[in-house]
Amino acid sequence: MDKETFIKRLNEASNSALKLAREFTFNEIADKLIFKIKPNSLDLSKHLTDSEKENLIARKKELNKTLTANEVANRLILENKVPVWINCSVIRSTKKITTIELFTSRRFRDDSELYHKIETYPPFHAVIMNPPYLFDNKEKFDVNWRYKKSRLRLS
């Protein structure tokens, strides 16, 4: 996949993630975006290629780093291959900026092998992560729940 296509699909998936956040949370969601890349595992598994392992080592060093769409593309395109799937979700928003987490597969593949083709922007899939204290989808929640003290207390 070329960089232009990757960024176009990232933007489309990000817009879908923003739409979900606006539907299910009560926060004001800013249009200006930054991204965080989070691999689905930090293990250097045997099934990964050498370049996938090198990429994972680099991602480990940047787990909390915020990135632009261009910087994301520079990190997630390896020899014209991209992660086989990438889940996009809004994890934080202020009045000025929204953070989207890119939860990624560690395996890189050609366009023909990517997941989420039905969504028109493979390998991306927009999701909304409910907080652990929300047991139904009837109430809107705080998109910034990960950064607040837990409301769930175990006795």
Contacts in CASP RR format, 6 or more apart in sequence:
PFRMAT RR
TARGET T0000
AUTHOR 0000-0000-0000
METHOD contacts of the structure
MODEL  1
MDKETFIKRLNEASNSALKLAREFTFNEIADKLIFKIKPNSLDLSKHLTD
SEKENLIARKKELNKTLTANEVANRLILENKVPVWINCSVIRSTKKITTI
ELFTSRRFRDDSELYHKIETYPPFHAVIMNPPYLFDNKEKFDVNWRYKKS
RLRLS
1 77 0 8 1.000
1 80 0 8 1.000
1 81 0 8 1.000
1 82 0 8 1.000
1 110 0 8 1.000
1 111 0 8 1.000
2 77 0 8 1.000
2 80 0 8 1.000
3 73 0 8 1.000
3 74 0 8 1.000
3 77 0 8 1.000
6 73 0 8 1.000
6 76 0 8 1.000
6 77 0 8 1.000
6 82 0 8 1.000
7 69 0 8 1.000
7 70 0 8 1.000
7 73 0 8 1.000
8 121 0 8 1.000
9 121 0 8 1.000
9 122 0 8 1.000
9 123 0 8 1.000
9 124 0 8 1.000
10 35 0 8 1.000
10 69 0 8 1.000
10 72 0 8 1.000
10 73 0 8 1.000
10 88 0 8 1.000
10 121 0 8 1.000
10 124 0 8 1.000
11 69 0 8 1.000
12 120 0 8 1.000
12 121 0 8 1.000
12 124 0 8 1.000
13 86 0 8 1.000
13 88 0 8 1.000
13 119 0 8 1.000
13 121 0 8 1.000
13 124 0 8 1.000
13 125 0 8 1.000
13 126 0 8 1.000
14 33 0 8 1.000
14 69 0 8 1.000
14 88 0 8 1.000
14 100 0 8 1.000
14 126 0 8 1.000
16 88 0 8 1.000
16 119 0 8 1.000
16 121 0 8 1.000
16 126 0 8 1.000
17 88 0 8 1.000
17 89 0 8 1.000
17 90 0 8 1.000
17 100 0 8 1.000
17 126 0 8 1.000
17 127 0 8 1.000
17 128 0 8 1.000
18 29 0 8 1.000
18 31 0 8 1.000
18 90 0 8 1.000
18 98 0 8 1.000
19 126 0 8 1.000
20 89 0 8 1.000
20 90 0 8 1.000
20 126 0 8 1.000
20 127 0 8 1.000
20 128 0 8 1.000
21 27 0 8 1.000
21 29 0 8 1.000
21 90 0 8 1.000
21 93 0 8 1.000
21 98 0 8 1.000
21 128 0 8 1.000
21 143 0 8 1.000
22 29 0 8 1.000
23 128 0 8 1.000
24 128 0 8 1.000
24 130 0 8 1.000
24 137 0 8 1.000
24 140 0 8 1.000
24 141 0 8 1.000
25 90 0 8 1.000
25 128 0 8 1.000
25 140 0 8 1.000
25 141 0 8 1.000
25 142 0 8 1.000
25 143 0 8 1.000
26 140 0 8 1.000
26 141 0 8 1.000
26 142 0 8 1.000
27 93 0 8 1.000
27 142 0 8 1.000
27 143 0 8 1.000
27 144 0 8 1.000
28 93 0 8 1.000
28 95 0 8 1.000
29 90 0 8 1.000
29 93 0 8 1.000
29 98 0 8 1.000
29 143 0 8 1.000
30 93 0 8 1.000
30 94 0 8 1.000
30 95 0 8 1.000
30 96 0 8 1.000
30 97 0 8 1.000
30 98 0 8 1.000
31 98 0 8 1.000
32 96 0 8 1.000
32 97 0 8 1.000
32 98 0 8 1.000
33 69 0 8 1.000
33 97 0 8 1.000
33 98 0 8 1.000
33 99 0 8 1.000
33 100 0 8 1.000
34 66 0 8 1.000
34 67 0 8 1.000
34 68 0 8 1.000
34 97 0 8 1.000
34 98 0 8 1.000
34 99 0 8 1.000
34 100 0 8 1.000
35 66 0 8 1.000
35 67 0 8 1.000
35 68 0 8 1.000
35 69 0 8 1.000
35 71 0 8 1.000
35 72 0 8 1.000
35 99 0 8 1.000
35 100 0 8 1.000
35 101 0 8 1.000
35 102 0 8 1.000
36 63 0 8 1.000
36 64 0 8 1.000
36 65 0 8 1.000
36 66 0 8 1.000
36 67 0 8 1.000
36 91 0 8 1.000
36 99 0 8 1.000
36 100 0 8 1.000
36 101 0 8 1.000
36 102 0 8 1.000
37 59 0 8 1.000
37 62 0 8 1.000
37 63 0 8 1.000
37 67 0 8 1.000
37 72 0 8 1.000
37 75 0 8 1.000
37 76 0 8 1.000
37 102 0 8 1.000
37 104 0 8 1.000
38 63 0 8 1.000
38 101 0 8 1.000
38 102 0 8 1.000
38 103 0 8 1.000
38 104 0 8 1.000
39 56 0 8 1.000
39 59 0 8 1.000
39 60 0 8 1.000
39 103 0 8 1.000
39 104 0 8 1.000
39 106 0 8 1.000
40 103 0 8 1.000
40 104 0 8 1.000
40 105 0 8 1.000
40 106 0 8 1.000
41 106 0 8 1.000
42 56 0 8 1.000
42 60 0 8 1.000
44 53 0 8 1.000
44 56 0 8 1.000
44 57 0 8 1.000
45 106 0 8 1.000
47 107 0 8 1.000
48 56 0 8 1.000
48 106 0 8 1.000
48 107 0 8 1.000
49 108 0 8 1.000
51 78 0 8 1.000
51 79 0 8 1.000
51 108 0 8 1.000
52 78 0 8 1.000
52 106 0 8 1.000
52 107 0 8 1.000
52 108 0 8 1.000
55 75 0 8 1.000
55 78 0 8 1.000
55 106 0 8 1.000
55 108 0 8 1.000
56 106 0 8 1.000
58 75 0 8 1.000
59 75 0 8 1.000
62 75 0 8 1.000
66 99 0 8 1.000
67 75 0 8 1.000
72 102 0 8 1.000
76 82 0 8 1.000
76 83 0 8 1.000
76 86 0 8 1.000
76 102 0 8 1.000
76 104 0 8 1.000
78 108 0 8 1.000
79 108 0 8 1.000
80 110 0 8 1.000
81 108 0 8 1.000
81 109 0 8 1.000
81 110 0 8 1.000
82 108 0 8 1.000
82 109 0 8 1.000
82 114 0 8 1.000
82 123 0 8 1.000
83 104 0 8 1.000
83 105 0 8 1.000
83 106 0 8 1.000
83 107 0 8 1.000
83 108 0 8 1.000
83 109 0 8 1.000
83 123 0 8 1.000
84 105 0 8 1.000
84 107 0 8 1.000
84 108 0 8 1.000
84 109 0 8 1.000
84 113 0 8 1.000
84 114 0 8 1.000
84 115 0 8 1.000
84 123 0 8 1.000
85 104 0 8 1.000
85 105 0 8 1.000
85 114 0 8 1.000
85 115 0 8 1.000
85 116 0 8 1.000
85 123 0 8 1.000
85 125 0 8 1.000
86 102 0 8 1.000
86 103 0 8 1.000
86 104 0 8 1.000
86 105 0 8 1.000
86 123 0 8 1.000
86 124 0 8 1.000
86 125 0 8 1.000
87 102 0 8 1.000
87 103 0 8 1.000
87 104 0 8 1.000
87 124 0 8 1.000
87 125 0 8 1.000
87 126 0 8 1.000
87 127 0 8 1.000
88 100 0 8 1.000
88 101 0 8 1.000
88 102 0 8 1.000
88 103 0 8 1.000
88 124 0 8 1.000
88 125 0 8 1.000
88 126 0 8 1.000
88 127 0 8 1.000
89 100 0 8 1.000
89 101 0 8 1.000
89 103 0 8 1.000
89 126 0 8 1.000
89 127 0 8 1.000
89 128 0 8 1.000
89 129 0 8 1.000
90 98 0 8 1.000
90 99 0 8 1.000
90 100 0 8 1.000
90 101 0 8 1.000
90 128 0 8 1.000
90 143 0 8 1.000
91 99 0 8 1.000
91 100 0 8 1.000
91 101 0 8 1.000
91 129 0 8 1.000
91 143 0 8 1.000
91 146 0 8 1.000
92 98 0 8 1.000
92 99 0 8 1.000
92 143 0 8 1.000
92 144 0 8 1.000
92 146 0 8 1.000
92 147 0 8 1.000
93 99 0 8 1.000
93 143 0 8 1.000
93 144 0 8 1.000
105 115 0 8 1.000
105 123 0 8 1.000
111 122 0 8 1.000
114 122 0 8 1.000
114 123 0 8 1.000
115 122 0 8 1.000
115 123 0 8 1.000
115 125 0 8 1.000
116 122 0 8 1.000
116 123 0 8 1.000
116 124 0 8 1.000
116 125 0 8 1.000
119 125 0 8 1.000
119 126 0 8 1.000
130 137 0 8 1.000
130 141 0 8 1.000
131 141 0 8 1.000
131 142 0 8 1.000
131 145 0 8 1.000
131 146 0 8 1.000
131 151 0 8 1.000
132 150 0 8 1.000
132 152 0 8 1.000
133 145 0 8 1.000
133 150 0 8 1.000
133 151 0 8 1.000
133 152 0 8 1.000
134 141 0 8 1.000
142 148 0 8 1.000
END
